[in-house]
Amino acid sequence: MIIAIFIPVIFASSKIFPNIGLNKNFLQENVLNMNEFTKDNYTEIRTTANHGLGNITVDDISFAYLELGVFNENINHPLIIEDILNNNLEINVSHMEFIETTSPAIIDNLEDEISDKETVTIKLNETVHVGYNNSEARYLIYHSRYVLASLLEVYVNNGSIITELTEGVDFTMDDNNFLVFYYEDYFNVGPNFNFTMYLIWEYDLIIGGWTIEQKEDEILEITEVEQELTPEFHYKFFLLGWRYDDMDLDFDSKVLITSWEVALTVNPLDKEEFNDHELMLNGIEVNIVEHLNSDKSLQIKLSDQFTPASSYFSLNFTSTFRLKFEEPVGKSWAIDRLVSQREIRERIYFCNLISGPRHIYLENVEFYEPSIYLEEVINTSSLFNRDVLFVDANNSISNRLGLNVTIPYLFVGETCPFSIEYFTFQKLKIVITDNIKMPLVGAKIEVFHFGAIYGTYISNKTIQPIIPLKSDENGQIVLYNVPRGNYTIRVYWEGKFVKEASISTFNEIYYVYTSIIHTPLWILIFGGINGIILILGAIFYLKYKKLR
């Protein structure tokens, strides 16, 4: 009886102490592999989320009516007022002509040498007829009606010849950028004379609300490691031009120009990759074929009656991008590593935008992360300091647990590493048995997560696995603080592969039944001793039975 009691205890103790040594080795294996991801390895295309918009030029302008410029400076030049009141000076605008675009509006987010400019600089020719009769002032002071117009060139026609005037010699500019022309001194033909002036002005039309916007309510869900996405975009702008409303340059008196009809060429960047065009002018959909040039730029004609302050350009289009997760571990989308203690891990995602329009960034791309729950998230970060957004995936529509993670915006050619740091509270409890469902002691297992060996660092290229685990006297192995999800284990007995099984953190315990024919040594010894005792007892009984 003493032997029967103490032999199992001795063998049980021999199983306990190896497990203590195993845990010690496990702690040594959990030293963190300090891999750092820096901008030396990954470079951002842009530091800000700006689309490249291309350029806009003015092709022509129709002037509904002619506007006389500001032709005196009131208090500062009273003699001109006297000349006008006494009909000694007459000024009329007979013609206004668009000459050319000298500088288009342009926004190119990738070319640093190009300065972004949201105004179209145009050149206008204003024809002014002047007549004087015994003028007392003997000079003309004149400025364009259009706000901040700049005088480039001045020509005069005396009826027989057109002559370009030279600033500082034939005319001057005052402190308010008014043309000051002493016509009687210049012509020197007597008190009565008529002449024509051709004033070449440079003027800026403002491109207002000029943007490309990705459709906000469209969530692009990525379900494959590499996948094509076709988001919808909205390209829009309107024109603004200002004129002086009073006969002076009081900036507070400026009002919007409403009398122009403008023809434009809109030349978006990456326009060759635009599809499914839908063009609206002044809120009305028009036939895109009639406005699409051979080079894929868009033309607004004078017949479209596109006017500053009241017209709106709107182009809806789609474009195709290809997004890829680099070196993901299976469908986990990422690599995974232990970062602190035993329960704080980090999942790192490497998203690469392979192809698509170069000047338009992609956003609103979402993927499902089933391994991390909302309450387990510690923080998120990205290498380029871009926002990593996530929401609880447990809602009435999807009816699934985990996170819906929104990838930071990306330009084509970028890989933007981002991470989610989270707690791991789950455990895997496994019981391995032999062919008669008795606990198998000393069986080794390897653990795989998404096809990669599980450990403190899980990736396709670099791993830090835990040491092979051995089942205890109860055939049991327990892994604590593992990420949530599904796992695969491989069972080895005496160095040979025995069985592969799928397990999950969603079950409390898993039994893995093997076909191993196995009788524990302590059972054999204990059974042998009991057998010997029984035989000795039988011999003793038979011997003394004869003596009686």
VOVEX-277835 format. One record per residue (C-alpha): x, y, z. Coordinates in pm, whole numbers, plus 50000, padded with zeros to 5 digits. Example, Ala and Ser with C-alpha at 12.3 -4.5 7.8 and 13.67 -1.06 7.14 Angstrom:
BEGIN
512304955050780513674989450714
This chain:
BEGIN
500005000050000502885023850078504505016449739501125020449565500695054949717504185069449669505165057249323502425078049144503425108249351507075104349251506225101648881503765130248901506465152149058508835143548775506235157848534505675189748730509265201448747509965198948369506935221448317508455247348548511605246848339509485249848024507805281348151511215296148230512375289447876509125303847745509825336547923513285337947770511845332547423509415361547468512135388047450510805413947204512265415646855512715453446824511985459646455511585496446370509885510746063511175545145965510925570245684514285557145569512455525645465509185542045355508765576245196505585596545176504685612444845502985642445007502905655245363499355668845316496205654445164495915676044852494715665244509496385677144191493735696243993495515704143666495065737543494492315760043361492715785243079490355811342934489785807142558487415836042491485115861142657481875876442535481095910242692477355915842720477835953442758480745977242783481705993743107483516026843115486436026843353487056050343643488236082143467489006106343746490006106244110487316130344222488646153444495492266150244385491566162744031488726188244031489596202443686488636169543522485226171143685484836206643550485776194943199483196166943212480436189143351481106215543083481236189142807484846198242739485876162042785484106131042654485186095342721483526064142572484436027342556483726013742210485185979042232486485953042480488365923142348489865891942505493425887142379494845856542553495505837742875498945847642997499015824343297496565795743364495215786243702497175755643809497425731744103499945703444071500595686144400503605665844284505755691244099507505713144356508845737144093505285746243989503665773044204500015766444273497775794244150493995796344176493595825543936493615827243556495585857243437494165871143114494965899942880492215923942766492225951342507490015981142598489326006642324488606041442462487556071542250488506105642393487416139642271488316173142423487286209142354489166237042525489996214242815491076231443132492686200643285494426190442956495006155243086493176122543139493296100743450491916065943384491696031443542489955999543438486585992043594487885957543694489375953344040493185950544055493565952143677497125960843581497995982643280500545965843053500615986142732499176018742598498626027442232497106058942079495576064241738495486100241617493366090841320496166081041089498756061641284498836039241593501716046341831502776027842146503346051242438506286048342673505756050343049507696078543209507986096442877504516097942725502466089343032502876081743400501166060143662500096076443988500146061344335496746044744279497836029143947495786053643739497006061943391497916099143376498076111243014498616147842920496896144742584497036181542481500786183042540501326150142358499326158042044499966195642043497316200741774495136227641926492296230242174489966205941992490956170341914489666134241913491826103541954491546066542039493436047942308494056010442318494666000042677496055965042733495105952943080496155922343273493415908543494492905878643724489775857143724489465836944044488745799544034486535794544338485725761944517488215743344298488445708244439488315670944375486325652144635485955614744673482355604544731482005606545110479245581145166480975554644956482965530245172485355508744970485745474945138488855455045067488465417545109491575404544933495295408844991495445426344652492335442044507491085467544252488905495944378486815519944169485815550544373483735579444243485045615244244483585649744204485605676944026484135711844064484775749344052483145782843977484425816343847484685849344030485515883543893485165917544061484415952343931484275986544097480715998444140481526035244203483636060444019486596055644248488816027444364487096021444693487645984444744484505982544957482435992244653483435961544451480705938944312480775906644114481055907743736477845894143583478095906043224480735881943092480295848242922483545828942940484885799942731487325777642919489545747342874489655725443185492675702543182492675679043486495765658943572495495621143512492435628043294493305597443081492325575743379488895591843427485895570143337482115572643351482085610243294479045630443391479335667843321477025694643455477215731643366475085756843550473335727943724472255711543395473715679143264475245682942919476485658442657480065650742756481005641142398480345676742281482735690442545485505664242546488615672942344490845647342175493395650142459490635642942718490535679142838487125695442871485895726042686483315751342799482015771342504480585806242488477255790442396477215773942739476755808742892479245802243168479425834643363481365845443671479435845043999476485825143866477875794343688479155761643827481275734043672480715698643801482305666743669481585632743820483945604643722485355571643842488915558943841490505525443918493125519744188494935487844293495705483644662497895456644814498855445645166502575438445166503715405545319500575399245524500375368245738497475350645568494185369745588495335388145899496355416945665499405423345884502325411346092501905407846467504345412046753504545413747130505515448747245505185448647623504815424447913502905393047814499585407247698500225438847489500695431947122500805452946806499435445246463501295463346182499795467845836501745477045523499325491045263500735498644920498785517344652500185500944341498385518844058495825545543979495865583243913499125596744056497815630844157494655619044335494925602844676492685574044779490715573945103487655557545264489085522545218488005499045493488805463245591487405439845853489685430446144488065401446334490975395346575490725427546775487685440046965486935476347037487555473547411490985457847350492405486947148495075507447329496025531647051496675535146680499455552246486500895555546138504415562546019503355594245834501135607146119497965600545920494735592246097493915555546151490165553546206488235523546336484725515546454483095486146626482065461346358479325447746584476265464246435472875453546313473935454045949477115433245951476325412646262480015405046312482525411346588485825429546565486765462446402486115479846074489445497546012489835526645769493225527545598495035561445602494865580345272497425569545013499035582844695500075559044418503555545644491503255549444869503425523345140502105537545466502765514345764500205518246041499535498646358496955489746618498215482846970495915460447171495485438247475495325400147448493225383147717492465350347539493935316147601494175283047418493595252047635494365219147462494145183347590495955156547390494925120347430496035086447301493995060147116491955051547426491415088447509493835087447798495985119147853499125117847642502025130247854505035146847690503505152447345504965183047168502945207946966503705236046720501185264546696500355283046374498395315446334497145322945980499625297145851502665312746022504385299546333502935316746638505255335246875506325369047001506855379646639504695366346356505515373645993506305355845670509995364645677510965368846042509615348446332510205345346704508305313546787507615300347130509525268347206507615236247129505225229947417504835196647597501665182547741501635177748118500535147648323496935155848226497805157447856497135194747880498825225047722497725260947789498795292047596497905324947764497525359747614497135349447253495425370946988491805363246927491025340146635491695306246479494845285446513496325253546376498375229846590500615201046489501135172746738504445153846756505145122246950508675109146998509875132546721507285121446465504355141446329501085126546450498165149746379497095184746272494045201346423492215234746404491415252546727490055286346827490035310847117486245310247105486075276047274487115270547635488945237647577489915215947281490455178247289492825164647029492415127046991495355108046842495815071846733498905067146948498975034147136500375045547465500595032547820502315056048065505465042148231504235048648582501125028048508503304999348386505515000948696502605005148932500664977448755503754954748760504334960349132500674953449205500874922348988503944909949178502214917249509499174897549392501324868049280503294867849606500054870149793498654840449599501784819749665501704828850034498024819850052498474786149883501494777150102499734783750428496564767650303498384734250280499814737750629496304741750768
